[in-house]
Amino acid sequence: MQLKQLSERIYYLPAESETDRPVLGYIKGNTYSLMIDAGNSSVHVEKFKNAVINMELTLPQFTAITHWHWDHTFGMHFVPGKTIVGHLTNLKLKEVSQWDWSDKAMLQRLESGEDIEFCDKCIRLEYPDRNQIKVVSADIEFNDELTLDLGGIHCVMKNIEGTHSEDSVIMYIPEEKVLFVGDADCEDYYNNNGKYDKKKLDNLIKTLEEIDFDIYVLGHDEPQKKEEVIDYLKTELLNLK
């Protein structure tokens, strides 16, 4: 699989649905490069690295994470360079790093609601040997917002009230008018039975409307234009009771 180019300095590795591998972003600066999200395993990260090398690009010196969910973070131990996460994400990663991956423990988390069936299924597919799972916290932690100067291009990382996870962080590249959102606009499968919270969705739409972006990069789909995603989310909002 090859990287797709979004703009002069921005690329991404497309998502893969079989084991819920998300989109992985690549931002090319004059001084540093940045990977967005760490994938769901070392195998996923290796595919990203090979794609970067095949494009004759430099392996990223930093990796920034959009939220704690396994498919975006279980490759963190294998990415090149330093990892960057928001405070809430790091707290959750420290918790998950203590999880046991035996059948019994995974079943208990399903019963308690700590984990969900879809993730359980995909983890088992991605990891035939679950002893290979290694969850780590980040090298760099920030509160609320952090701007990373990559040289000629910046990445603004901002913790927002997403509809999918409390620790959602969006990645805005103002020079290219590109916004990476991870899963920030998806339904909440852990706390709201796979549904949208109406107030959170309304707030998210207002947040997105205020950001000057043209290209919207989702965690598990092809990039969209701003007007497309705003229209979609407004339709979802209208359908909520």
MDAnalysis code that builds the backbone (N, CA, C; Angstrom):
import MDAnalysis as mda
import numpy as np

u = mda.Universe.empty(723, n_residues=241, atom_resindex=np.repeat(np.arange(241), 3), trajectory=True)
u.add_TopologyAttr("name", ["N", "CA", "C"] * 241)
u.add_TopologyAttr("resid", np.arange(1, 242))
u.add_TopologyAttr("resname", ["MET", "GLN", "LEU", "LYS", "GLN", "LEU", "SER", "GLU", "ARG", "ILE", "TYR", "TYR", "LEU", "PRO", "ALA", "GLU", "SER", "GLU", "THR", "ASP", "ARG", "PRO", "VAL", "LEU", "GLY", "TYR", "ILE", "LYS", "GLY", "ASN", "THR", "TYR", "SER", "LEU", "MET", "ILE", "ASP", "ALA", "GLY", "ASN", "SER", "SER", "VAL", "HIS", "VAL", "GLU", "LYS", "PHE", "LYS", "ASN", "ALA", "VAL", "ILE", "ASN", "MET", "GLU", "LEU", "THR", "LEU", "PRO", "GLN", "PHE", "THR", "ALA", "ILE", "THR", "HIS", "TRP", "HIS", "TRP", "ASP", "HIS", "THR", "PHE", "GLY", "MET", "HIS", "PHE", "VAL", "PRO", "GLY", "LYS", "THR", "ILE", "VAL", "GLY", "HIS", "LEU", "THR", "ASN", "LEU", "LYS", "LEU", "LYS", "GLU", "VAL", "SER", "GLN", "TRP", "ASP", "TRP", "SER", "ASP", "LYS", "ALA", "MET", "LEU", "GLN", "ARG", "LEU", "GLU", "SER", "GLY", "GLU", "ASP", "ILE", "GLU", "PHE", "CYS", "ASP", "LYS", "CYS", "ILE", "ARG", "LEU", "GLU", "TYR", "PRO", "ASP", "ARG", "ASN", "GLN", "ILE", "LYS", "VAL", "VAL", "SER", "ALA", "ASP", "ILE", "GLU", "PHE", "ASN", "ASP", "GLU", "LEU", "THR", "LEU", "ASP", "LEU", "GLY", "GLY", "ILE", "HIS", "CYS", "VAL", "MET", "LYS", "ASN", "ILE", "GLU", "GLY", "THR", "HIS", "SER", "GLU", "ASP", "SER", "VAL", "ILE", "MET", "TYR", "ILE", "PRO", "GLU", "GLU", "LYS", "VAL", "LEU", "PHE", "VAL", "GLY", "ASP", "ALA", "ASP", "CYS", "GLU", "ASP", "TYR", "TYR", "ASN", "ASN", "ASN", "GLY", "LYS", "TYR", "ASP", "LYS", "LYS", "LYS", "LEU", "ASP", "ASN", "LEU", "ILE", "LYS", "THR", "LEU", "GLU", "GLU", "ILE", "ASP", "PHE", "ASP", "ILE", "TYR", "VAL", "LEU", "GLY", "HIS", "ASP", "GLU", "PRO", "GLN", "LYS", "LYS", "GLU", "GLU", "VAL", "ILE", "ASP", "TYR", "LEU", "LYS", "THR", "GLU", "LEU", "LEU", "ASN", "LEU", "LYS"])
u.atoms.positions = np.array([
    [0.838, -1.199, 0.000],
    [0.000, 0.000, 0.000],
    [0.875, 1.251, 0.000],
    [0.497, 2.243, -0.805],
    [1.273, 3.461, -0.932],
    [0.626, 4.627, -0.201],
    [1.452, 5.619, 0.133],
    [0.930, 6.863, 0.664],
    [0.170, 7.601, -0.432],
    [-0.906, 8.271, -0.039],
    [-1.618, 9.159, -0.952],
    [-1.274, 10.597, -0.583],
    [-1.115, 11.442, -1.584],
    [-0.725, 12.821, -1.334],
    [-1.953, 13.729, -1.354],
    [-2.116, 14.499, -0.257],
    [-3.237, 15.420, -0.143],
    [-2.894, 16.818, -0.614],
    [-1.655, 17.226, -0.339],
    [-1.196, 18.560, -0.697],
    [0.317, 18.494, -0.877],
    [0.942, 19.633, -1.043],
    [2.384, 19.649, -1.279],
    [3.153, 18.960, -0.163],
    [2.691, 19.103, 1.075],
    [3.450, 18.604, 2.228],
    [2.717, 17.545, 3.054],
    [1.550, 17.129, 2.641],
    [0.737, 16.238, 3.470],
    [0.355, 14.973, 2.703],
    [0.575, 13.834, 3.362],
    [0.293, 12.520, 2.799],
    [-0.495, 11.703, 3.828],
    [-1.051, 10.585, 3.391],
    [-1.685, 9.676, 4.343],
    [-1.681, 8.247, 3.813],
    [-1.632, 7.309, 4.746],
    [-1.792, 5.891, 4.429],
    [-3.259, 5.544, 4.674],
    [-3.975, 5.053, 3.677],
    [-5.410, 4.796, 3.837],
    [-5.726, 3.761, 4.921],
    [-6.940, 3.838, 5.414],
    [-7.426, 2.894, 6.419],
    [-7.629, 1.510, 5.809],
    [-7.613, 0.492, 6.685],
    [-7.897, -0.885, 6.287],
    [-8.959, -1.433, 7.237],
    [-10.058, -1.899, 6.687],
    [-11.215, -2.241, 7.519],
    [-11.115, -3.595, 8.214],
    [-10.337, -4.532, 7.679],
    [-10.347, -5.905, 8.203],
    [-10.037, -5.955, 9.694],
    [-9.001, -5.255, 10.117],
    [-8.676, -5.211, 11.548],
    [-8.763, -3.781, 12.073],
    [-9.564, -2.955, 11.398],
    [-9.855, -1.594, 11.840],
    [-8.605, -0.715, 11.924],
    [-7.707, -0.867, 10.958],
    [-6.537, 0.006, 10.918],
    [-6.949, 1.389, 10.418],
    [-6.634, 2.443, 11.174],
    [-7.056, 3.789, 10.780],
    [-6.105, 4.438, 9.791],
    [-6.521, 5.573, 9.277],
    [-5.664, 6.427, 8.454],
    [-4.464, 6.871, 9.281],
    [-3.276, 6.848, 8.674],
    [-2.066, 7.373, 9.306],
    [-1.571, 8.543, 8.462],
    [-1.398, 9.701, 9.101],
    [-0.998, 10.897, 8.379],
    [0.497, 11.133, 8.392],
    [0.957, 11.919, 7.437],
    [2.374, 12.290, 7.360],
    [2.459, 13.749, 6.943],
    [3.124, 14.572, 7.766],
    [3.311, 15.989, 7.491],
    [4.803, 16.237, 7.277],
    [5.146, 16.783, 6.124],
    [6.536, 17.009, 5.758],
    [6.932, 18.460, 6.019],
    [7.800, 18.672, 7.019],
    [8.323, 19.991, 7.278],
    [9.734, 20.136, 6.744],
    [10.245, 21.359, 6.750],
    [11.621, 21.578, 6.302],
    [12.637, 21.041, 7.307],
    [12.239, 21.005, 8.583],
    [13.141, 20.571, 9.650],
    [12.767, 19.207, 10.211],
    [11.480, 19.005, 10.434],
    [10.979, 17.756, 11.002],
    [9.775, 17.269, 10.199],
    [9.479, 15.985, 10.363],
    [8.238, 15.448, 9.824],
    [7.439, 14.811, 10.956],
    [6.141, 14.717, 10.755],
    [5.219, 14.276, 11.805],
    [4.309, 13.176, 11.284],
    [4.164, 12.131, 12.068],
    [3.199, 11.062, 11.814],
    [1.963, 11.351, 12.663],
    [0.784, 11.197, 12.098],
    [-0.456, 11.381, 12.858],
    [-1.112, 10.031, 13.081],
    [-1.204, 9.683, 14.356],
    [-1.655, 8.392, 14.886],
    [-0.616, 7.302, 14.649],
    [-0.644, 6.310, 15.545],
    [0.429, 5.317, 15.587],
    [-0.003, 3.939, 15.119],
    [-1.226, 3.832, 14.628],
    [-1.655, 2.533, 14.120],
    [-1.974, 1.537, 15.221],
    [-2.419, 0.347, 14.807],
    [-2.885, -0.624, 15.805],
    [-1.902, -1.748, 16.105],
    [-0.703, -1.697, 15.490],
    [0.292, -2.738, 15.766],
    [1.617, -2.360, 15.126],
    [2.658, -3.092, 15.482],
    [3.960, -2.869, 14.845],
    [3.902, -3.219, 13.362],
    [3.066, -4.182, 12.998],
    [2.913, -4.557, 11.589],
    [2.331, -3.386, 10.791],
    [1.362, -2.724, 11.390],
    [0.753, -1.550, 10.754],
    [1.781, -0.426, 10.605],
    [2.553, -0.193, 11.654],
    [3.583, 0.852, 11.607],
    [4.639, 0.518, 10.559],
    [5.020, -0.744, 10.473],
    [6.026, -1.150, 9.491],
    [5.528, -0.874, 8.068],
    [4.258, -1.102, 7.829],
    [3.683, -0.808, 6.517],
    [3.778, 0.689, 6.225],
    [3.513, 1.509, 7.245],
    [3.624, 2.965, 7.091],
    [5.073, 3.371, 6.804],
    [6.007, 2.838, 7.572],
    [7.422, 3.166, 7.372],
    [7.868, 2.823, 5.951],
    [7.497, 1.645, 5.484],
    [7.888, 1.229, 4.135],
    [7.295, 2.158, 3.081],
    [6.060, 2.591, 3.308],
    [5.415, 3.504, 2.366],
    [6.133, 4.854, 2.339],
    [6.567, 5.319, 3.506],
    [7.312, 6.584, 3.602],
    [8.648, 6.471, 2.857],
    [9.357, 5.390, 3.115],
    [10.661, 5.176, 2.468],
    [10.505, 5.049, 0.956],
    [9.447, 4.366, 0.515],
    [9.215, 4.201, -0.924],
    [8.939, 5.523, -1.634],
    [8.447, 6.500, -0.881],
    [8.198, 7.832, -1.443],
    [9.429, 8.728, -1.309],
    [10.531, 8.143, -0.808],
    [11.783, 8.866, -0.585],
    [11.591, 10.046, 0.366],
    [10.770, 9.805, 1.387],
    [10.546, 10.785, 2.447],
    [11.317, 10.365, 3.693],
    [11.490, 11.295, 4.611],
    [12.202, 11.022, 5.856],
    [11.256, 10.420, 6.891],
    [11.694, 9.399, 7.601],
    [10.865, 8.852, 8.678],
    [10.579, 9.940, 9.704],
    [9.367, 9.997, 10.223],
    [8.980, 11.101, 11.106],
    [9.745, 11.117, 12.431],
    [10.069, 12.323, 12.864],
    [10.728, 12.498, 14.157],
    [9.726, 12.571, 15.308],
    [8.449, 12.797, 14.968],
    [7.393, 12.891, 15.973],
    [6.157, 12.147, 15.496],
    [5.395, 11.627, 16.461],
    [4.095, 11.026, 16.175],
    [3.082, 11.603, 17.151],
    [2.009, 12.189, 16.633],
    [0.961, 12.776, 17.467],
    [-0.292, 11.898, 17.412],
    [-0.969, 11.775, 18.548],
    [-2.079, 10.837, 18.700],
    [-3.402, 11.584, 18.861],
    [-4.448, 11.105, 18.155],
    [-5.751, 11.775, 18.213],
    [-6.622, 11.343, 19.403],
    [-6.483, 10.111, 19.868],
    [-7.220, 9.647, 21.058],
    [-6.706, 8.256, 21.437],
    [-7.144, 7.761, 22.585],
    [-6.512, 6.595, 23.198],
    [-6.885, 5.250, 22.585],
    [-7.915, 5.135, 21.798],
    [-8.417, 3.838, 21.350],
    [-7.327, 2.998, 20.688],
    [-7.430, 1.701, 20.890],
    [-6.348, 0.761, 20.557],
    [-5.844, 0.881, 19.132],
    [-6.768, 1.102, 18.177],
    [-6.371, 1.112, 16.774],
    [-5.500, 2.318, 16.406],
    [-5.497, 3.315, 17.272],
    [-4.698, 4.521, 17.028],
    [-3.419, 4.573, 17.869],
    [-3.277, 3.632, 18.803],
    [-2.181, 3.765, 19.784],
    [-1.319, 2.525, 20.002],
    [-1.777, 1.347, 19.612],
    [-1.022, 0.136, 19.959],
    [0.278, -0.002, 19.172],
    [0.495, 0.857, 18.197],
    [1.771, 0.868, 17.488],
    [2.758, 1.885, 18.049],
    [2.391, 2.568, 19.131],
    [3.236, 3.654, 19.653],
    [4.642, 3.203, 20.026],
    [4.764, 1.989, 20.528],
    [6.075, 1.506, 20.956],
    [7.026, 1.276, 19.786],
    [6.480, 1.285, 18.567],
    [7.272, 0.924, 17.389],
    [7.504, 2.097, 16.429],
    [6.865, 3.225, 16.687],
    [7.032, 4.356, 15.769],
    [8.410, 4.983, 15.952],
    [8.952, 5.600, 14.897],
    [10.222, 6.313, 15.041],
    [10.003, 7.626, 15.790],
    [11.017, 8.109, 16.486],
    [10.939, 9.415, 17.127],
    [10.093, 9.446, 18.381],
    [9.736, 10.661, 18.793],
    [9.005, 10.892, 20.030],
    [7.498, 10.911, 19.784],
    [6.740, 10.455, 20.770],
    [5.281, 10.453, 20.688],
    [4.706, 11.609, 21.506],
    [3.597, 12.168, 21.010],
    [2.957, 13.331, 21.622],
    [1.472, 13.042, 21.807],
    [0.977, 13.250, 23.033],
    [-0.454, 13.054, 23.295],
    [-0.962, 14.125, 24.252],
    [-2.291, 14.306, 24.265],
    [-2.922, 15.155, 25.248],
    [-2.923, 14.475, 26.610],
    [-3.137, 15.268, 27.646],
    [-3.096, 14.763, 29.026],
    [-4.099, 13.633, 29.253],
    [-5.329, 13.811, 28.790],
    [-6.353, 12.789, 29.016],
    [-6.011, 11.479, 28.309],
    [-5.432, 11.589, 27.139],
    [-5.026, 10.391, 26.403],
    [-3.937, 9.635, 27.164],
    [-2.973, 10.373, 27.697],
    [-1.880, 9.721, 28.414],
    [-2.376, 9.012, 29.672],
    [-3.335, 9.615, 30.352],
    [-3.913, 8.965, 31.534],
    [-4.526, 7.618, 31.161],
    [-5.264, 7.595, 30.063],
    [-5.924, 6.360, 29.642],
    [-4.902, 5.335, 29.166],
    [-3.860, 5.777, 28.473],
    [-2.832, 4.841, 28.013],
    [-2.133, 4.172, 29.194],
    [-1.886, 4.929, 30.239],
    [-1.254, 4.350, 31.426],
    [-2.151, 3.285, 32.047],
    [-3.461, 3.505, 31.987],
    [-4.410, 2.513, 32.497],
    [-4.408, 1.262, 31.623],
    [-4.506, 1.456, 30.312],
    [-4.582, 0.320, 29.381],
    [-3.287, -0.484, 29.378],
    [-2.174, 0.174, 29.667],
    [-0.883, -0.532, 29.686],
    [-0.845, -1.613, 30.768],
    [-1.774, -1.527, 31.730],
    [-1.832, -2.520, 32.804],
    [-2.820, -3.652, 32.504],
    [-3.503, -3.580, 31.394],
    [-4.497, -4.600, 31.076],
    [-3.846, -5.945, 30.756],
    [-4.538, -6.983, 31.159],
    [-4.163, -8.363, 30.838],
    [-4.895, -8.747, 29.542],
    [-4.235, -9.501, 28.660],
    [-4.831, -9.837, 27.380],
    [-5.193, -11.306, 27.264],
    [-5.399, -11.951, 28.385],
    [-5.891, -13.330, 28.374],
    [-7.365, -13.336, 27.975],
    [-7.865, -14.493, 27.548],
    [-9.282, -14.613, 27.190],
    [-10.178, -14.199, 28.348],
    [-9.821, -14.623, 29.545],
    [-10.630, -14.320, 30.728],
    [-10.703, -12.818, 30.973],
    [-9.556, -12.159, 30.910],
    [-9.517, -10.720, 31.175],
    [-10.271, -9.941, 30.098],
    [-10.130, -10.367, 28.846],
    [-10.831, -9.677, 27.758],
    [-12.339, -9.846, 27.899],
    [-12.783, -11.033, 28.309],
    [-14.205, -11.272, 28.534],
    [-14.718, -10.411, 29.682],
    [-13.951, -10.294, 30.732],
    [-14.355, -9.465, 31.869],
    [-14.520, -8.000, 31.467],
    [-13.639, -7.512, 30.600],
    [-13.752, -6.111, 30.158],
    [-14.987, -5.913, 29.271],
    [-15.346, -6.928, 28.494],
    [-16.573, -6.846, 27.710],
    [-17.789, -6.780, 28.630],
    [-17.783, -7.605, 29.658],
    [-18.909, -7.651, 30.593],
    [-19.029, -6.374, 31.416],
    [-17.891, -5.760, 31.718],
    [-17.898, -4.534, 32.533],
    [-18.121, -3.277, 31.705],
    [-17.977, -3.398, 30.378],
    [-18.114, -2.238, 29.513],
    [-16.819, -1.470, 29.305],
    [-15.719, -1.969, 29.874],
    [-14.429, -1.316, 29.650],
    [-14.002, -1.404, 28.199],
    [-14.415, -2.475, 27.537],
    [-14.112, -2.634, 26.125],
    [-15.382, -3.039, 25.394],
    [-15.350, -3.006, 24.073],
    [-16.531, -3.320, 23.276],
    [-16.235, -4.474, 22.329],
    [-17.285, -5.133, 21.891],
    [-17.155, -6.367, 21.114],
    [-16.393, -6.160, 19.809],
    [-16.639, -5.055, 19.114],
    [-15.970, -4.812, 17.837],
    [-14.461, -4.721, 18.019],
    [-14.021, -3.991, 19.044],
    [-12.579, -3.872, 19.304],
    [-11.989, -5.215, 19.709],
    [-12.709, -5.948, 20.540],
    [-12.256, -7.269, 20.975],
    [-12.014, -8.178, 19.764],
    [-12.953, -8.178, 18.837],
    [-12.842, -9.007, 17.632],
    [-11.636, -8.597, 16.782],
    [-11.466, -7.291, 16.576],
    [-10.382, -6.807, 15.717],
    [-9.013, -7.017, 16.357],
    [-8.936, -6.869, 17.665],
    [-7.670, -7.113, 18.371],
    [-7.244, -8.565, 18.181],
    [-8.180, -9.487, 18.288],
    [-7.860, -10.903, 18.124],
    [-7.381, -11.193, 16.700],
    [-7.932, -10.474, 15.717],
    [-7.502, -10.657, 14.333],
    [-6.117, -10.052, 14.085],
    [-5.887, -8.871, 14.633],
    [-4.608, -8.187, 14.419],
    [-3.488, -8.873, 15.191],
    [-3.844, -9.502, 16.322],
    [-2.843, -10.136, 17.186],
    [-3.157, -11.616, 17.410],
    [-2.771, -12.488, 16.470],
    [-2.919, -13.926, 16.704],
    [-2.199, -14.351, 17.982],
    [-1.090, -13.682, 18.285],
    [-0.376, -13.891, 19.542],
    [-0.509, -12.608, 20.360],
    [-1.422, -12.617, 21.332],
    [-1.680, -11.389, 22.084],
    [-0.561, -11.053, 23.074],
    [0.416, -11.905, 23.196],
    [1.612, -11.562, 23.969],
    [2.422, -10.460, 23.288],
    [2.110, -10.224, 22.007],
    [2.806, -9.185, 21.256],
    [2.243, -7.786, 21.522],
    [1.124, -7.714, 22.216],
    [0.533, -6.407, 22.520],
    [1.411, -5.667, 23.524],
    [1.749, -4.452, 23.182],
    [2.557, -3.613, 24.071],
    [1.992, -2.199, 24.043],
    [1.434, -1.780, 25.161],
    [0.828, -0.455, 25.270],
    [1.744, 0.444, 26.093],
    [2.053, 1.621, 25.563],
    [2.968, 2.539, 26.257],
    [2.333, 3.922, 26.344],
    [2.777, 4.701, 27.329],
    [2.388, 6.102, 27.401],
    [3.347, 6.911, 26.532],
    [3.083, 8.213, 26.399],
    [3.811, 9.034, 25.442],
    [5.061, 9.678, 26.036],
    [5.936, 10.119, 25.140],
    [7.146, 10.842, 25.545],
    [6.830, 12.280, 25.925],
    [5.866, 12.880, 25.221],
    [5.520, 14.288, 25.416],
    [4.016, 14.395, 25.653],
    [3.634, 15.126, 26.691],
    [2.233, 15.306, 27.045],
    [1.905, 16.794, 27.077],
    [0.730, 17.157, 26.603],
    [0.329, 18.567, 26.657],
    [-1.095, 18.699, 27.182],
    [-1.425, 19.894, 27.641],
    [-2.768, 20.221, 28.097],
    [-3.417, 21.168, 27.099],
    [-4.601, 20.856, 26.683],
    [-5.449, 21.727, 25.859],
    [-4.934, 21.923, 24.432],
    [-3.748, 22.543, 24.259],
    [-3.300, 22.854, 22.907],
    [-1.784, 22.915, 22.818],
    [-1.254, 22.455, 21.691],
    [0.183, 22.498, 21.438],
    [0.405, 22.745, 19.951],
    [1.299, 23.690, 19.631],
    [1.660, 23.943, 18.244],
    [3.086, 23.478, 18.000],
    [3.242, 22.619, 17.002],
    [4.550, 22.074, 16.662],
    [5.031, 22.707, 15.357],
    [6.189, 23.370, 15.418],
    [6.794, 23.996, 14.241],
    [7.700, 22.970, 13.571],
    [7.295, 22.515, 12.402],
    [8.049, 21.497, 11.673],
    [9.031, 22.106, 10.677],
    [9.004, 23.428, 10.558],
    [9.845, 24.113, 9.587],
    [9.055, 24.413, 8.325],
    [8.572, 25.649, 8.206],
    [7.779, 26.027, 7.048],
    [6.335, 25.576, 7.100],
    [5.998, 24.798, 8.107],
    [4.634, 24.285, 8.276],
    [4.439, 23.943, 9.748],
    [3.224, 24.173, 10.238],
    [2.921, 23.950, 11.650],
    [1.783, 22.937, 11.797],
    [1.767, 22.268, 12.934],
    [0.645, 21.409, 13.306],
    [0.111, 21.888, 14.651],
    [-1.127, 22.324, 14.651],
    [-1.784, 22.775, 15.874],
    [-2.607, 21.613, 16.419],
    [-2.229, 21.129, 17.595],
    [-2.926, 20.011, 18.234],
    [-3.832, 20.577, 19.320],
    [-5.114, 20.290, 19.217],
    [-6.069, 20.887, 20.146],
    [-7.030, 19.844, 20.687],
    [-7.132, 19.771, 22.015],
    [-8.093, 18.896, 22.679],
    [-9.479, 19.517, 22.563],
    [-10.436, 18.776, 22.008],
    [-11.795, 19.292, 21.844],
    [-12.802, 18.337, 22.488],
    [-14.031, 18.793, 22.586],
    [-15.111, 17.933, 23.055],
    [-15.670, 17.180, 21.858],
    [-15.053, 16.064, 21.528],
    [-15.526, 15.258, 20.420],
    [-16.730, 14.429, 20.822],
    [-17.371, 13.819, 19.833],
    [-18.539, 12.972, 20.100],
    [-18.163, 11.518, 20.326],
    [-16.907, 11.172, 20.081],
    [-16.474, 9.777, 20.092],
    [-15.727, 9.389, 21.364],
    [-14.886, 10.307, 21.850],
    [-14.056, 10.025, 23.020],
    [-13.714, 11.334, 23.723],
    [-13.707, 11.305, 25.049],
    [-13.499, 12.526, 25.830],
    [-12.129, 13.153, 25.590],
    [-11.166, 12.351, 25.145],
    [-9.797, 12.856, 24.998],
    [-9.462, 13.276, 23.569],
    [-10.471, 13.470, 22.730],
    [-10.246, 13.744, 21.312],
    [-9.331, 14.948, 21.077],
    [-8.348, 14.754, 20.186],
    [-7.430, 15.816, 19.780],
    [-7.476, 15.935, 18.259],
    [-7.705, 17.146, 17.761],
    [-7.658, 17.379, 16.320],
    [-6.310, 17.974, 15.950],
    [-5.871, 17.735, 14.716],
    [-4.577, 18.193, 14.228],
    [-4.814, 19.107, 13.016],
    [-4.518, 20.385, 13.187],
    [-4.791, 21.377, 12.153],
    [-3.489, 21.886, 11.553],
    [-3.405, 21.826, 10.230],
    [-2.230, 22.317, 9.521],
    [-2.659, 23.565, 8.748],
    [-2.490, 24.750, 9.350],
    [-3.050, 25.978, 8.763],
    [-2.495, 26.334, 7.398],
    [-1.210, 26.101, 7.161],
    [-0.618, 26.464, 5.870],
    [-1.245, 25.709, 4.705],
    [-1.729, 24.506, 4.961],
    [-2.322, 23.671, 3.905],
    [-3.846, 23.585, 4.032],
    [-4.388, 24.181, 5.089],
    [-5.825, 24.146, 5.367],
    [-6.360, 22.711, 5.414],
    [-5.614, 21.870, 6.125],
    [-5.985, 20.468, 6.294],
    [-6.235, 20.193, 7.770],
    [-7.282, 19.427, 8.054],
    [-7.636, 19.083, 9.435],
    [-7.741, 17.568, 9.581],
    [-6.900, 16.984, 10.442],
    [-7.004, 15.572, 10.810],
    [-7.830, 15.481, 12.091],
    [-8.886, 14.659, 12.085],
    [-9.773, 14.591, 13.252],
    [-9.778, 13.235, 13.948],
    [-9.031, 12.258, 13.421],
    [-9.135, 10.930, 14.021],
    [-10.577, 10.466, 13.935],
    [-11.150, 10.085, 15.083],
    [-12.555, 9.664, 15.133],
    [-13.416, 10.656, 15.897],
    [-12.967, 11.904, 16.017],
    [-13.627, 12.887, 16.886],
    [-15.088, 13.119, 16.542],
    [-15.476, 12.854, 15.277],
    [-16.856, 13.106, 14.861],
    [-17.711, 11.838, 14.821],
    [-17.184, 10.730, 15.298],
    [-17.930, 9.465, 15.274],
    [-18.825, 9.328, 16.513],
    [-19.703, 8.348, 16.458],
    [-20.560, 8.058, 17.602],
    [-19.728, 7.521, 18.768],
    [-20.299, 7.552, 19.961],
    [-19.624, 7.085, 21.172],
    [-20.061, 5.654, 21.482],
    [-19.144, 4.695, 21.276],
    [-19.472, 3.285, 21.481],
    [-19.171, 2.806, 22.894],
    [-18.448, 3.605, 23.655],
    [-18.095, 3.198, 25.014],
    [-19.067, 3.742, 26.054],
    [-19.589, 4.943, 25.825],
    [-20.395, 5.596, 26.855],
    [-21.813, 5.930, 26.431],
    [-22.137, 5.734, 25.139],
    [-23.469, 6.142, 24.687],
    [-24.072, 5.143, 23.693],
    [-23.711, 3.874, 23.844],
    [-24.313, 2.783, 23.057],
    [-24.242, 3.008, 21.544],
    [-23.134, 3.564, 21.086],
    [-22.949, 3.750, 19.657],
    [-23.796, 4.851, 19.067],
    [-24.198, 5.804, 19.895],
    [-25.041, 6.903, 19.421],
    [-24.326, 8.242, 19.642],
    [-24.871, 9.275, 18.997],
    [-24.383, 10.630, 19.214],
    [-25.042, 11.240, 20.444],
    [-24.279, 12.037, 21.166],
    [-24.837, 12.919, 22.182],
    [-25.181, 14.226, 21.477],
    [-26.425, 14.656, 21.562],
    [-26.890, 15.800, 20.788],
    [-26.120, 17.082, 21.101],
    [-25.897, 17.353, 22.363],
    [-25.190, 18.572, 22.757],
    [-23.740, 18.545, 22.268],
    [-23.088, 17.404, 22.413],
    [-21.691, 17.287, 21.967],
    [-21.584, 17.441, 20.453],
    [-22.537, 16.868, 19.728],
    [-22.510, 16.970, 18.279],
    [-22.719, 18.422, 17.842],
    [-23.639, 19.100, 18.479],
    [-23.881, 20.507, 18.163],
    [-22.627, 21.344, 18.422],
    [-21.969, 21.091, 19.548],
    [-20.742, 21.829, 19.880],
    [-19.621, 21.511, 18.890],
    [-19.528, 20.240, 18.476],
    [-18.496, 19.854, 17.520],
    [-18.692, 20.573, 16.186],
    [-19.921, 20.627, 15.710],
    [-20.205, 21.317, 14.453],
    [-19.781, 22.776, 14.538],
    [-20.094, 23.426, 15.647],
    [-19.710, 24.834, 15.829],
    [-18.190, 24.986, 15.841],
    [-17.511, 24.048, 16.479],
    [-16.040, 24.077, 16.513],
    [-15.461, 23.954, 15.111],
    [-15.981, 23.017, 14.333],
    [-15.482, 22.794, 12.976],
    [-15.766, 23.985, 12.068],
    [-16.920, 24.585, 12.240],
    [-17.275, 25.733, 11.402],
    [-16.318, 26.901, 11.608],
    [-15.737, 27.001, 12.791],
    [-14.850, 28.118, 13.117],
    [-13.426, 27.931, 12.591],
    [-13.082, 26.709, 12.174],
    [-11.722, 26.427, 11.707],
    [-11.635, 26.603, 10.195],
    [-10.614, 27.293, 9.745],
    [-10.428, 27.579, 8.315],
    [-9.693, 26.419, 7.644],
    [-10.441, 25.393, 7.264],
    [-9.845, 24.242, 6.577],
    [-10.623, 23.926, 5.312],
    [-9.956, 23.290, 4.376],
    [-10.588, 22.840, 3.132],
    [-10.733, 21.325, 3.094],
    [-9.703, 20.615, 3.589],
    [-9.680, 19.149, 3.534],
    [-9.816, 18.576, 4.940],
    [-10.690, 17.611, 5.073],
    [-11.051, 17.006, 6.358],
    [-10.658, 15.525, 6.311],
    [-9.685, 15.146, 7.127],
    [-9.173, 13.775, 7.094],
    [-9.751, 12.974, 8.254],
    [-10.581, 12.009, 7.912],
    [-11.222, 11.157, 8.918],
    [-10.329, 9.983, 9.283],
    [-10.650, 9.349, 10.394],
    [-9.834, 8.245, 10.874],
    [-10.008, 6.949, 10.106],
    [-11.192, 6.754, 9.501],
    [-11.458, 5.458, 8.867],
    [-12.175, 5.593, 7.527],
    [-11.951, 6.694, 6.848],
    [-12.612, 6.906, 5.565],
    [-11.728, 7.800, 4.690],
    [-12.170, 8.044, 3.473],
    [-11.443, 8.927, 2.573],
    [-11.650, 10.384, 2.994],
    [-10.670, 11.237, 2.748],
    [-10.804, 12.657, 3.106],
    [-12.017, 13.294, 2.424],
    [-12.563, 14.325, 3.080],
    [-13.724, 15.029, 2.555],
    [-13.471, 16.525, 2.540],
    [-14.327, 17.253, 1.844],
    [-14.287, 18.702, 1.876],
    [-15.073, 19.209, 3.080],
    [-14.757, 20.414, 3.504],
    [-15.390, 20.977, 4.708],
    [-16.908, 20.982, 4.587],
    [-17.422, 21.462, 3.470],
    [-18.870, 21.575, 3.339],
    [-19.554, 20.203, 3.373],
    [-18.866, 19.177, 2.877],
    [-19.439, 17.826, 2.881],
    [-19.625, 17.318, 4.300],
    [-18.586, 17.469, 5.121],
    [-18.672, 16.928, 6.478],
    [-19.607, 17.748, 7.351],
    [-19.622, 19.061, 7.175],
    [-20.535, 19.899, 7.958],
    [-21.983, 19.544, 7.619],
    [-22.284, 19.384, 6.347],
    [-23.648, 19.020, 5.930],
    [-24.049, 17.670, 6.510],
    [-23.119, 16.709, 6.474],
    [-23.416, 15.379, 7.007],
    [-23.722, 15.442, 8.503],
    [-22.859, 16.141, 9.254],
    [-23.049, 16.203, 10.698],
    [-24.303, 16.977, 11.080],
    [-24.658, 17.997, 10.314],
    [-25.885, 18.727, 10.584],
    [-27.112, 17.849, 10.329],
    [-27.030, 16.979, 9.302],
    [-28.120, 16.046, 9.048],
    [-28.270, 15.054, 10.194],
    [-27.115, 14.561, 10.697],
    [-27.151, 13.657, 11.850],
    [-27.764, 14.347, 13.060],
    [-27.427, 15.610, 13.256],
    [-27.965, 16.374, 14.387],
    [-29.481, 16.521, 14.280],
    [-29.958, 16.809, 13.087],
    [-31.397, 16.968, 12.880],
    [-32.147, 15.667, 13.127],
    [-31.500, 14.539, 12.906],
    [-32.150, 13.233, 13.088],
    [-32.168, 12.766, 14.531],
    [-31.435, 13.476, 15.399],
    [-31.429, 13.100, 16.816],
    [-32.674, 13.633, 17.517],
    [-33.176, 12.846, 18.427],
    [-34.365, 13.259, 19.185],
    [-33.930, 14.125, 20.358],
])
